[in-house]
């Protein structure tokens, strides 16, 4: 993986985390930085989860959608853990 690919992946994860934070209304407990980190991690989770389901999105928009789904899952799980 090149440095450029890693930076693009981080930017896609950051955008997806920000969008997931808006949709899931999680700005309070995690803040913008927390949502961005969850989006970056969500890119991994979304890729794994959708891969297991046999769903694949291509291109830049598909990458953002995949990371967005993963970030939403992580935000949901983080809320469950925080409430416990």
Backbone bond lengths (Angstrom), bond angles and torsions (degrees), N, CA, C in turn:
res aa  C-N    CA-C-N  psi(-1)  N-CA   C-N-CA  omega(-1)  CA-C   N-CA-C  phi
1 X - - - 1.444 - - 1.532 108.73 -
2 X 1.295 115.82 132.90 1.460 120.35 179.68 1.525 110.31 -85.21
3 X 1.312 115.80 164.44 1.457 120.96 177.73 1.526 110.55 -61.41
4 X 1.314 116.17 -38.32 1.468 120.42 178.74 1.528 110.86 -61.84
5 X 1.317 118.01 -43.42 1.462 121.86 179.90 1.525 110.88 -64.15
6 X 1.325 116.67 -39.16 1.465 120.34 179.10 1.524 110.41 -66.36
7 X 1.322 117.34 -42.12 1.465 120.66 178.77 1.524 111.51 -64.91
8 X 1.314 117.21 -40.35 1.472 120.54 177.32 1.522 110.03 -63.49
9 X 1.326 116.52 -42.13 1.452 120.99 179.35 1.530 110.66 -62.35
10 X 1.330 117.80 -40.54 1.463 121.61 178.27 1.525 110.68 -65.59
11 X 1.327 117.62 -41.92 1.464 120.71 179.27 1.525 110.66 -65.16
12 X 1.322 117.42 -42.30 1.469 120.78 177.95 1.524 110.09 -62.26
13 X 1.320 116.94 -44.03 1.459 120.48 177.49 1.506 112.48 -63.02
14 X 1.325 116.94 -38.79 1.460 121.18 179.39 1.528 110.78 -64.92
15 X 1.317 117.23 -44.81 1.471 121.16 178.44 1.522 109.62 -62.97
16 X 1.326 116.78 -44.77 1.462 120.80 -179.34 1.527 111.11 -63.92
17 X 1.326 117.25 -40.38 1.460 120.69 178.28 1.514 112.32 -65.19
18 X 1.311 115.89 -40.29 1.468 119.96 177.14 1.525 110.62 -63.01
19 X 1.339 116.55 -45.66 1.467 120.28 178.52 1.526 111.82 -63.83
20 X 1.328 116.60 -42.28 1.465 120.37 178.34 1.522 110.68 -63.49
21 X 1.327 117.51 -37.97 1.456 120.96 176.96 1.519 111.92 -63.05
22 X 1.335 116.73 -37.11 1.467 120.00 176.89 1.522 111.09 -68.32
23 X 1.330 116.33 -45.39 1.470 121.05 -176.95 1.525 110.84 -68.63
24 X 1.326 116.52 -43.51 1.465 121.17 -177.20 1.532 111.84 -85.50
25 X 1.331 116.83 -2.23 1.464 123.54 -179.74 1.530 111.24 50.09
26 X 1.328 114.83 54.96 1.464 119.54 -176.28 1.521 112.92 -108.57
27 X 1.311 119.25 14.98 1.461 120.79 -175.40 1.523 112.09 -63.21
28 X 1.318 118.30 -28.47 1.454 120.79 -179.20 1.524 113.75 -63.30
29 X 1.341 118.48 -63.57 1.456 119.18 -173.00 1.526 114.78 -71.32
30 X 1.316 118.99 -29.97 1.461 120.86 -172.23 1.517 113.08 -111.01
31 X 1.293 118.31 -27.42 1.451 122.26 -177.54 1.519 111.20 76.23
32 X 1.289 115.52 174.00 1.462 121.54 -177.11 1.524 111.21 -63.80
33 X 1.316 117.74 -43.54 1.465 120.90 -178.97 1.525 110.26 -64.16
34 X 1.320 117.31 -41.47 1.463 121.00 177.49 1.515 112.02 -62.26
35 X 1.338 116.38 -40.84 1.467 120.32 177.87 1.523 111.12 -64.69
36 X 1.317 116.77 -38.98 1.466 120.24 179.12 1.521 110.09 -65.67
37 X 1.324 117.41 -42.55 1.466 120.49 177.94 1.523 110.21 -64.04
38 X 1.343 116.89 -42.07 1.464 119.56 176.70 1.529 111.10 -62.97
39 X 1.316 117.56 -33.59 1.464 120.41 177.37 1.515 112.16 -67.53
40 X 1.323 116.19 -40.32 1.464 120.00 178.60 1.529 109.41 -65.15
41 X 1.327 116.76 -45.76 1.470 119.81 175.96 1.527 111.05 -66.89
42 X 1.335 115.53 -33.13 1.463 120.54 178.50 1.517 113.01 -63.94
43 X 1.311 117.14 -26.32 1.463 119.96 176.08 1.520 110.17 -62.14
44 X 1.327 116.29 -40.87 1.469 120.26 175.17 1.522 110.76 -65.10
45 X 1.335 115.90 -49.80 1.463 121.13 -176.92 1.524 110.73 -63.15
46 X 1.320 117.23 -44.62 1.464 120.94 179.70 1.516 112.06 -62.87
47 X 1.318 116.66 -42.25 1.464 120.15 178.05 1.513 111.47 -63.07
48 X 1.336 116.58 -41.98 1.463 120.46 179.53 1.529 110.61 -68.45
49 X 1.344 116.55 -46.96 1.459 121.57 -176.35 1.526 111.55 -63.90
50 X 1.315 116.77 -48.31 1.461 119.42 -179.78 1.523 111.38 -69.23
51 X 1.323 117.43 -31.37 1.458 120.96 175.26 1.521 111.26 -64.02
52 X 1.329 116.15 -40.09 1.465 120.77 177.87 1.532 111.39 -65.62
53 X 1.321 116.23 -31.57 1.457 120.97 179.11 1.528 112.69 -85.11
54 X 1.326 116.26 -7.36 1.461 120.61 179.73 1.516 113.74 79.35
55 X 1.319 116.61 19.97 1.455 121.80 -179.76 1.525 108.09 -104.26
56 X 1.314 116.49 134.46 1.460 120.14 179.02 1.524 109.85 -138.14
57 X 1.314 115.56 130.87 1.455 121.56 175.00 1.517 107.49 -109.16
58 X 1.303 116.87 142.30 1.455 120.07 -179.18 1.511 111.98 -109.93
59 X 1.298 116.23 159.47 1.455 122.12 174.85 1.510 114.01 80.82
60 X 1.310 114.99 -175.89 1.460 122.09 -177.61 1.527 111.43 -65.17
61 X 1.316 117.17 -47.52 1.458 120.82 -179.81 1.524 111.02 -62.70
62 X 1.324 116.84 -40.16 1.458 120.74 177.70 1.512 112.11 -63.59
63 X 1.331 116.45 -36.70 1.456 120.48 177.67 1.523 111.02 -66.52
64 X 1.318 116.90 -39.92 1.461 120.62 178.18 1.527 110.08 -66.52
65 X 1.331 117.71 -41.81 1.470 121.41 178.28 1.530 110.16 -61.89
66 X 1.326 116.99 -44.76 1.462 121.25 179.53 1.528 110.89 -61.14
67 X 1.324 117.17 -47.13 1.465 120.76 179.11 1.526 110.95 -66.50
68 X 1.320 117.52 -35.80 1.464 121.99 178.39 1.525 110.28 -62.60
69 X 1.319 117.36 -45.67 1.470 121.11 179.06 1.526 110.00 -61.82
70 X 1.322 116.60 -45.63 1.454 120.09 178.37 1.522 112.64 -62.43
71 X 1.328 117.03 -39.86 1.467 120.89 179.01 1.526 110.90 -65.71
72 X 1.329 116.98 -40.22 1.469 120.01 177.24 1.524 110.59 -61.88
73 X 1.318 116.61 -41.65 1.465 120.67 178.16 1.523 109.78 -62.44
74 X 1.328 117.24 -45.11 1.464 120.17 -179.94 1.530 112.37 -65.52
75 X 1.317 117.59 -39.51 1.470 120.54 177.71 1.523 109.63 -63.61
76 X 1.323 116.72 -42.08 1.464 120.95 177.99 1.528 110.53 -61.03
77 X 1.336 117.03 -47.02 1.463 121.04 179.62 1.528 111.43 -65.21
78 X 1.330 117.36 -38.33 1.464 120.53 178.54 1.522 110.63 -64.54
79 X 1.324 117.26 -37.07 1.475 120.24 176.36 1.520 110.52 -64.39
80 X 1.326 117.40 -42.16 1.464 120.56 179.45 1.518 110.81 -62.37
81 X 1.320 116.98 -43.35 1.457 121.47 -179.19 1.532 110.33 -66.82
82 X 1.314 116.54 -40.51 1.462 121.09 -178.03 1.529 111.05 -65.83
83 X 1.333 116.84 -34.70 1.468 120.79 -179.97 1.521 111.85 -75.03
84 X 1.311 117.50 -25.07 1.476 120.55 -176.49 1.494 112.49 -74.49
